[in-house]
Amino acid sequence: MKITNAEIVISAVSPKQYPEDHLPEIALAGRSNVGKSSFINKLINRKNLARTSSKPGKTQTLNFYRLNDRFYFVDVPGYGYAKVSKKEREKWGRMMETYFEERDTLKAVVLITDVRHEPTVADVQMYDFLKYYELPVLVVATKLDKVPKNKRASHLKRTRETLEMEPEDNLLPFSAETGDGKEEAWGVLRKYLGI
């Protein structure tokens, strides 16, 4: 997929701020610092449309990126970062729940995990939460370039088993460094977007 036009439209905290042009949306979820911004930037061939940060917990809003004027990527706040107050985390939780529960233009969610490590309790909770709302999930196991080739299959198997993934959900190895998995990711996302 060639992205010729990419822009951040709004950083929203409530439904009244969501775009109203009824374009299909793909949400991106994952732990703080797992590489959501790098995933977005790699997919759309931009260096820094989505801001990467060495400081976890930077995304505190729902960031709507309109691509080719045909669909959105929606970057949701990272979870599992301890330095944010409990009150703040609860606020993010409610904001995300409202979005996942009520947004009828949401077609699928990309759940980004780190292939080097077993998915955390928070990753499992997020996957279960998305399945509870009957949302299609694409699990992207990123940082593939950091795992030796002969260990990749076992790391992916561990991810699938820890999350207890439903058979209909795809698990995709990915590297923002090398671009491995980029075409495959677009292949899956196009199906959800219907483009």
C-alpha positions as CSV (number, residue, x, y, z in Angstrom):
1,M,0.0,0.0,0.0
2,K,1.4,3.4,-1.0
3,I,0.6,6.2,1.4
4,T,0.7,9.5,-0.5
5,N,-1.1,11.6,2.1
6,A,-0.8,11.3,5.9
7,E,-1.8,13.8,8.5
8,I,-2.7,13.9,12.2
9,V,-6.3,15.2,12.3
10,I,-7.0,15.4,16.0
11,S,-5.9,14.3,19.4
12,A,-9.2,13.4,21.0
13,V,-10.2,12.7,24.6
14,S,-14.0,12.3,24.1
15,P,-16.4,11.1,21.3
16,K,-17.5,14.6,20.5
17,Q,-14.0,15.3,19.2
18,Y,-13.8,12.2,17.0
19,P,-13.7,12.8,13.2
20,E,-17.2,12.6,11.7
21,D,-16.3,11.7,8.1
22,H,-17.2,8.0,8.7
23,L,-14.0,6.6,7.2
24,P,-12.9,3.2,8.4
25,E,-10.5,3.1,11.4
26,I,-7.8,0.7,12.6
27,A,-6.8,1.3,16.2
28,L,-3.3,0.5,17.5
29,A,-2.8,-0.6,21.1
30,G,0.1,-1.8,23.1
31,R,2.3,-1.3,26.1
32,S,4.1,2.0,26.6
33,N,7.3,2.0,24.6
34,V,6.5,-1.2,22.7
35,G,6.9,0.5,19.3
36,K,3.5,1.6,18.2
37,S,4.8,4.9,16.7
38,S,7.6,3.1,14.9
39,F,5.1,0.6,13.5
40,I,2.9,3.4,12.2
41,N,5.9,5.3,10.7
42,K,7.3,2.2,9.0
43,L,3.9,1.3,7.5
44,I,3.4,4.8,6.0
45,N,7.1,5.4,5.1
46,R,7.4,8.5,7.3
47,K,10.2,9.2,9.7
48,N,8.1,10.9,12.4
49,L,4.4,11.5,11.7
50,A,3.8,9.5,14.9
51,R,6.1,10.8,17.5
52,T,8.4,8.2,19.0
53,S,9.6,8.9,22.5
54,S,12.1,7.4,24.9
55,K,9.8,8.5,27.6
56,P,7.0,5.9,28.1
57,G,3.4,7.1,28.6
58,K,3.7,9.9,26.1
59,T,0.5,9.2,24.2
60,Q,-2.3,10.4,26.4
61,T,-5.0,11.0,23.8
62,L,-6.6,9.1,20.9
63,N,-4.5,10.3,18.0
64,F,-6.4,10.1,14.6
65,Y,-4.1,9.9,11.6
66,R,-5.9,10.2,8.3
67,L,-4.2,8.3,5.5
68,N,-4.8,8.9,1.7
69,D,-8.1,10.5,2.8
70,R,-9.5,7.0,2.9
71,F,-9.1,5.6,6.4
72,Y,-7.6,6.3,9.8
73,F,-5.0,4.8,12.1
74,V,-6.0,5.6,15.7
75,D,-3.1,5.5,18.2
76,V,-4.5,4.8,21.7
77,P,-2.5,5.5,24.9
78,G,0.0,2.9,25.9
79,Y,-0.8,0.8,28.9
80,G,1.2,-0.7,31.8
81,Y,3.4,2.3,32.6
82,A,3.7,2.7,36.3
83,K,4.8,6.4,36.5
84,V,1.4,7.7,35.6
85,S,-1.0,8.2,38.5
86,K,-3.7,5.7,39.1
87,K,-6.3,8.4,38.5
88,E,-4.7,9.3,35.2
89,R,-4.6,5.6,34.2
90,E,-8.3,5.2,35.1
91,K,-9.1,8.2,32.9
92,W,-7.3,6.7,30.0
93,G,-9.0,3.4,30.6
94,R,-12.5,5.0,30.4
95,M,-11.5,7.0,27.3
96,M,-10.3,3.8,25.5
97,E,-13.3,1.7,26.7
98,T,-15.7,4.3,25.3
99,Y,-13.9,4.3,22.0
100,F,-13.7,0.5,21.7
101,E,-17.2,0.0,22.8
102,E,-19.0,2.7,20.8
103,R,-17.0,3.5,17.7
104,D,-18.9,2.0,14.7
105,T,-16.2,2.9,12.2
106,L,-13.6,0.9,14.0
107,K,-12.8,-2.2,11.8
108,A,-10.0,-3.9,13.7
109,V,-7.3,-3.4,16.4
110,V,-3.6,-4.0,16.0
111,L,-2.2,-5.2,19.3
112,I,1.5,-4.6,19.3
113,T,3.7,-6.9,21.5
114,D,7.5,-7.3,21.9
115,V,8.5,-10.7,20.3
116,R,11.5,-10.9,22.6
117,H,9.4,-11.2,25.7
118,E,6.4,-13.2,26.8
119,P,3.3,-11.1,26.6
120,T,2.6,-9.4,29.9
121,V,-0.5,-9.7,32.1
122,A,-1.5,-6.3,30.7
123,D,-1.1,-7.6,27.1
124,V,-3.3,-10.6,27.9
125,Q,-5.9,-8.3,29.6
126,M,-5.9,-6.0,26.5
127,Y,-6.4,-9.0,24.1
128,D,-9.3,-10.3,26.3
129,F,-10.8,-6.9,26.5
130,L,-10.8,-6.5,22.7
131,K,-12.3,-10.0,22.2
132,Y,-15.0,-9.1,24.8
133,Y,-16.0,-6.3,22.5
134,E,-15.9,-8.8,19.6
135,L,-13.3,-6.7,17.7
136,P,-11.0,-8.4,15.1
137,V,-7.4,-8.3,16.4
138,L,-4.1,-8.4,14.5
139,V,-1.3,-9.2,16.9
140,V,2.0,-7.7,15.7
141,A,5.1,-9.2,17.4
142,T,7.6,-6.4,16.8
143,K,11.4,-6.1,17.3
144,L,11.8,-9.3,15.2
145,D,15.3,-8.2,14.2
146,K,16.4,-8.5,17.8
147,V,15.6,-12.3,17.9
148,P,18.0,-14.9,16.3
149,K,16.3,-16.5,13.2
150,N,16.4,-20.0,14.8
151,K,14.5,-18.8,17.9
152,R,11.7,-16.8,16.1
153,A,9.2,-19.6,15.7
154,S,9.3,-20.5,19.4
155,H,9.0,-16.9,20.4
156,L,5.9,-16.5,18.2
157,K,4.4,-19.7,19.5
158,R,4.9,-18.4,23.0
159,T,3.1,-15.2,22.1
160,R,0.1,-17.1,20.6
161,E,-0.2,-19.4,23.6
162,T,0.2,-16.8,26.3
163,L,-2.5,-14.6,24.7
164,E,-4.6,-17.7,24.1
165,M,-5.3,-16.3,20.6
166,E,-8.5,-17.1,18.8
167,P,-7.8,-19.1,15.6
168,E,-9.3,-16.3,13.4
169,D,-6.8,-13.7,14.7
170,N,-3.5,-13.2,12.8
171,L,-0.1,-13.1,14.5
172,L,2.4,-11.2,12.5
173,P,6.2,-11.0,13.1
174,F,7.4,-7.5,12.4
175,S,10.5,-5.3,12.4
176,A,10.4,-1.5,12.1
177,E,14.2,-1.7,11.5
178,T,14.2,-4.0,8.6
179,G,10.6,-3.7,7.3
180,D,10.0,-7.4,7.8
181,G,6.3,-8.0,8.0
182,K,5.3,-4.6,6.5
183,E,3.7,-6.0,3.3
184,E,2.0,-8.8,5.2
185,A,0.6,-6.2,7.7
186,W,-0.9,-4.2,4.8
187,G,-2.4,-7.4,3.4
188,V,-4.3,-8.1,6.6
189,L,-5.3,-4.4,7.2
190,R,-6.6,-4.0,3.7
191,K,-9.0,-6.8,4.2
192,Y,-10.4,-5.2,7.4
193,L,-10.6,-1.8,5.7
194,G,-12.2,-3.2,2.6
195,I,-9.8,-1.4,0.3
